Amino acid sequence: MDATQIPFVKHTGIKNEEGRLKLEATDVVQNHMETIHASAQFTLAETQSGLCLQETFPELEGKVVVVLRDATVKYKNPATSCIYAVANIKEEAKEKFLSQFARKGRASIVVDVVLKTYDDVVCMQGEFTWFVQKQSI
């Protein structure tokens, strides 16, 4: 699934640049201070976390139901220009997830995300916890 085609994601203007999602500072996503709105940043980070999950476990695509269960974010600096997202899953989290998923058919996993400007300024960082369950037939 192309995450940039999800209607709300598409509305914000998020683009995929070689597997890394980015968001321009356009009028559509600006707040009253002329910076990228917190909700637009959250959308970018959450979407990148889902893309990371999809890329990490491609064998599960179409076989599972995936929902965001929890998110914790911290906004660090105003986003006044184009920002991009970097997502990562810790190796121990992958191993724990795969073990639990094999045993129970469901598991949770945390994806860490950082949003940065192209000048390498961190605008937001967060942890996104996804719940993954085998689809019922």
Phi and psi in degrees as GROMACS dihedral restraints (atoms count N, CA, C in turn):
[ dihedral_restraints ]
;  ai    aj    ak    al  type     phi  dphi    fc
    3     4     5     6     1   -86.5    20    10
    4     5     6     7     1   106.0    20    10
    6     7     8     9     1   -59.7    20    10
    7     8     9    10     1   -27.8    20    10
    9    10    11    12     1   -72.5    20    10
   10    11    12    13     1    -8.1    20    10
   12    13    14    15     1   -96.4    20    10
   13    14    15    16     1    -2.3    20    10
   15    16    17    18     1   -63.7    20    10
   16    17    18    19     1   128.3    20    10
   18    19    20    21     1   -49.5    20    10
   19    20    21    22     1   -46.5    20    10
   21    22    23    24     1   -68.8    20    10
   22    23    24    25     1   -40.5    20    10
   24    25    26    27     1   -61.7    20    10
   25    26    27    28     1   -43.7    20    10
   27    28    29    30     1   -61.4    20    10
   28    29    30    31     1   -41.0    20    10
   30    31    32    33     1   -59.7    20    10
   31    32    33    34     1   -38.7    20    10
   33    34    35    36     1   -71.8    20    10
   34    35    36    37     1   -21.6    20    10
   36    37    38    39     1    93.5    20    10
   37    38    39    40     1    14.4    20    10
   39    40    41    42     1   -63.9    20    10
   40    41    42    43     1   133.9    20    10
   42    43    44    45     1  -121.7    20    10
   43    44    45    46     1   152.4    20    10
   45    46    47    48     1  -100.4    20    10
   46    47    48    49     1   120.4    20    10
   48    49    50    51     1  -117.7    20    10
   49    50    51    52     1    91.5    20    10
   51    52    53    54     1    56.7    20    10
   52    53    54    55     1    47.7    20    10
   54    55    56    57     1    85.1    20    10
   55    56    57    58     1    -2.6    20    10
   57    58    59    60     1  -116.3    20    10
   58    59    60    61     1   126.6    20    10
   60    61    62    63     1   -84.3    20    10
   61    62    63    64     1   144.1    20    10
   63    64    65    66     1  -136.3    20    10
   64    65    66    67     1   159.1    20    10
   66    67    68    69     1  -139.9    20    10
   67    68    69    70     1   122.6    20    10
   69    70    71    72     1   -78.5    20    10
   70    71    72    73     1   152.1    20    10
   72    73    74    75     1   -84.5    20    10
   73    74    75    76     1    73.7    20    10
   75    76    77    78     1   -95.7    20    10
   76    77    78    79     1   170.1    20    10
   78    79    80    81     1   -58.3    20    10
   79    80    81    82     1   -33.0    20    10
   81    82    83    84     1   -61.0    20    10
   82    83    84    85     1   -33.0    20    10
   84    85    86    87     1  -109.7    20    10
   85    86    87    88     1     5.7    20    10
   87    88    89    90     1   -80.6    20    10
   88    89    90    91     1   151.5    20    10
   90    91    92    93     1  -101.7    20    10
   91    92    93    94     1  -168.8    20    10
   93    94    95    96     1   -68.6    20    10
   94    95    96    97     1   -13.7    20    10
   96    97    98    99     1  -101.2    20    10
   97    98    99   100     1     8.3    20    10
   99   100   101   102     1    62.3    20    10
  100   101   102   103     1    33.2    20    10
  102   103   104   105     1  -117.4    20    10
  103   104   105   106     1   169.8    20    10
  105   106   107   108     1   -69.6    20    10
  106   107   108   109     1   124.3    20    10
  108   109   110   111     1   -55.6    20    10
  109   110   111   112     1   143.6    20    10
  111   112   113   114     1   -56.2    20    10
  112   113   114   115     1   -38.9    20    10
  114   115   116   117     1   -68.5    20    10
  115   116   117   118     1   -32.8    20    10
  117   118   119   120     1   -69.3    20    10
  118   119   120   121     1   -39.3    20    10
  120   121   122   123     1   -63.8    20    10
  121   122   123   124     1   -42.6    20    10
  123   124   125   126     1   -60.1    20    10
  124   125   126   127     1   -43.3    20    10
  126   127   128   129     1   -60.8    20    10
  127   128   129   130     1   -43.7    20    10
  129   130   131   132     1   -60.4    20    10
  130   131   132   133     1   -48.4    20    10
  132   133   134   135     1   -65.7    20    10
  133   134   135   136     1   -44.4    20    10
  135   136   137   138     1   -64.2    20    10
  136   137   138   139     1   -41.3    20    10
  138   139   140   141     1   -66.1    20    10
  139   140   141   142     1   -41.2    20    10
  141   142   143   144     1   -64.8    20    10
  142   143   144   145     1   -36.3    20    10
  144   145   146   147     1   -65.1    20    10
  145   146   147   148     1   -39.9    20    10
  147   148   149   150     1   -65.6    20    10
  148   149   150   151     1   -40.3    20    10
  150   151   152   153     1   -63.1    20    10
  151   152   153   154     1   -40.8    20    10
  153   154   155   156     1   -61.6    20    10
  154   155   156   157     1   -43.2    20    10
  156   157   158   159     1   -60.9    20    10
  157   158   159   160     1   -45.0    20    10
  159   160   161   162     1   -62.9    20    10
  160   161   162   163     1   -41.8    20    10
  162   163   164   165     1   -73.2    20    10
  163   164   165   166     1   -30.5    20    10
  165   166   167   168     1   -75.0    20    10
  166   167   168   169     1   -35.4    20    10
  168   169   170   171     1  -126.1    20    10
  169   170   171   172     1    62.1    20    10
  171   172   173   174     1   -62.1    20    10
  172   173   174   175     1   -25.3    20    10
  174   175   176   177     1   -67.3    20    10
  175   176   177   178     1   -15.8    20    10
  177   178   179   180     1   -91.1    20    10
  178   179   180   181     1   -12.7    20    10
  180   181   182   183     1   -59.1    20    10
  181   182   183   184     1   130.5    20    10
  183   184   185   186     1    82.0    20    10
  184   185   186   187     1    -3.2    20    10
  186   187   188   189     1  -115.2    20    10
  187   188   189   190     1    -4.4    20    10
  189   190   191   192     1  -134.7    20    10
  190   191   192   193     1   161.0    20    10
  192   193   194   195     1  -105.9    20    10
  193   194   195   196     1   128.4    20    10
  195   196   197   198     1  -123.5    20    10
  196   197   198   199     1   126.6    20    10
  198   199   200   201     1  -135.5    20    10
  199   200   201   202     1   145.6    20    10
  201   202   203   204     1   -74.2    20    10
  202   203   204   205     1   124.7    20    10
  204   205   206   207     1   -98.8    20    10
  205   206   207   208     1   -36.4    20    10
  207   208   209   210     1  -157.5    20    10
  208   209   210   211     1   151.7    20    10
  210   211   212   213     1  -148.2    20    10
  211   212   213   214     1   140.0    20    10
  213   214   215   216     1  -128.8    20    10
  214   215   216   217     1   122.5    20    10
  216   217   218   219     1  -129.0    20    10
  217   218   219   220     1   154.4    20    10
  219   220   221   222     1  -135.1    20    10
  220   221   222   223     1   123.7    20    10
  222   223   224   225     1   -87.5    20    10
  223   224   225   226     1   126.0    20    10
  225   226   227   228     1  -103.2    20    10
  226   227   228   229     1   -45.1    20    10
  228   229   230   231     1  -143.2    20    10
  229   230   231   232     1   151.2    20    10
  231   232   233   234     1   -62.1    20    10
  232   233   234   235     1   139.8    20    10
  234   235   236   237     1   -96.8    20    10
  235   236   237   238     1   102.7    20    10
  237   238   239   240     1  -106.9    20    10
  238   239   240   241     1    -5.4    20    10
  240   241   242   243     1  -139.0    20    10
  241   242   243   244     1  -175.1    20    10
  243   244   245   246     1   -54.8    20    10
  244   245   246   247     1   135.3    20    10
  246   247   248   249     1  -123.3    20    10
  247   248   249   250     1   157.0    20    10
  249   250   251   252     1  -134.8    20    10
  250   251   252   253     1   161.5    20    10
  252   253   254   255     1  -113.0    20    10
  253   254   255   256     1   141.6    20    10
  255   256   257   258     1  -125.5    20    10
  256   257   258   259     1   125.3    20    10
  258   259   260   261     1  -119.1    20    10
  259   260   261   262     1   151.4    20    10
  261   262   263   264     1  -151.4    20    10
  262   263   264   265     1   143.2    20    10
  264   265   266   267     1  -118.6    20    10
  265   266   267   268     1   125.9    20    10
  267   268   269   270     1   -63.9    20    10
  268   269   270   271     1   144.8    20    10
  270   271   272   273     1   -58.0    20    10
  271   272   273   274     1   -42.4    20    10
  273   274   275   276     1   -65.3    20    10
  274   275   276   277     1   -31.6    20    10
  276   277   278   279     1   -68.0    20    10
  277   278   279   280     1   -38.9    20    10
  279   280   281   282     1   -61.4    20    10
  280   281   282   283     1   -47.5    20    10
  282   283   284   285     1   -62.6    20    10
  283   284   285   286     1   -45.1    20    10
  285   286   287   288     1   -62.7    20    10
  286   287   288   289     1   -43.4    20    10
  288   289   290   291     1   -59.8    20    10
  289   290   291   292     1   -51.4    20    10
  291   292   293   294     1   -61.7    20    10
  292   293   294   295     1   -39.2    20    10
  294   295   296   297     1   -63.7    20    10
  295   296   297   298     1   -49.8    20    10
  297   298   299   300     1   -66.7    20    10
  298   299   300   301     1   -40.6    20    10
  300   301   302   303     1   -63.2    20    10
  301   302   303   304     1   -40.3    20    10
  303   304   305   306     1   -64.2    20    10
  304   305   306   307     1   -37.8    20    10
  306   307   308   309     1   -76.9    20    10
  307   308   309   310     1   -43.9    20    10
  309   310   311   312     1  -111.6    20    10
  310   311   312   313     1   -14.2    20    10
  312   313   314   315     1    78.5    20    10
  313   314   315   316     1    10.1    20    10
  315   316   317   318     1  -158.2    20    10
  316   317   318   319     1   152.5    20    10
  318   319   320   321     1  -170.2    20    10
  319   320   321   322     1   163.2    20    10
  321   322   323   324     1  -113.6    20    10
  322   323   324   325     1   153.7    20    10
  324   325   326   327     1  -149.8    20    10
  325   326   327   328     1   143.7    20    10
  327   328   329   330     1  -100.9    20    10
  328   329   330   331     1   132.6    20    10
  330   331   332   333     1  -115.0    20    10
  331   332   333   334     1   124.4    20    10
  333   334   335   336     1   -89.3    20    10
  334   335   336   337     1   136.8    20    10
  336   337   338   339     1  -134.8    20    10
  337   338   339   340     1   139.7    20    10
  339   340   341   342     1  -125.3    20    10
  340   341   342   343     1   134.7    20    10
  342   343   344   345     1  -104.8    20    10
  343   344   345   346     1   133.3    20    10
  345   346   347   348     1  -135.4    20    10
  346   347   348   349     1   156.6    20    10
  348   349   350   351     1   -83.9    20    10
  349   350   351   352     1   168.8    20    10
  351   352   353   354     1   -71.7    20    10
  352   353   354   355     1    -7.9    20    10
  354   355   356   357     1   -91.8    20    10
  355   356   357   358     1     8.9    20    10
  357   358   359   360     1    71.2    20    10
  358   359   360   361     1    26.1    20    10
  360   361   362   363     1   -90.0    20    10
  361   362   363   364     1   126.0    20    10
  363   364   365   366     1   -77.2    20    10
  364   365   366   367     1   123.6    20    10
  366   367   368   369     1   -99.1    20    10
  367   368   369   370     1   -34.2    20    10
  369   370   371   372     1  -157.0    20    10
  370   371   372   373     1   148.3    20    10
  372   373   374   375     1  -136.7    20    10
  373   374   375   376     1   149.7    20    10
  375   376   377   378     1  -159.6    20    10
  376   377   378   379     1   165.7    20    10
  378   379   380   381     1  -120.4    20    10
  379   380   381   382     1   128.2    20    10
  381   382   383   384     1  -118.6    20    10
  382   383   384   385     1   117.7    20    10
  384   385   386   387     1   -98.7    20    10
  385   386   387   388     1   120.1    20    10
  387   388   389   390     1  -106.1    20    10
  388   389   390   391     1   140.6    20    10
  390   391   392   393     1  -105.8    20    10
  391   392   393   394     1   127.4    20    10
  393   394   395   396     1  -123.1    20    10
  394   395   396   397     1   129.7    20    10
  396   397   398   399     1  -138.5    20    10
  397   398   399   400     1   141.6    20    10
  399   400   401   402     1   -57.8    20    10
  400   401   402   403     1   141.0    20    10
  402   403   404   405     1   -69.7    20    10
  403   404   405   406     1   142.5    20    10
  405   406   407   408     1   -79.0    20    10
  406   407   408   409     1   142.3    20    10
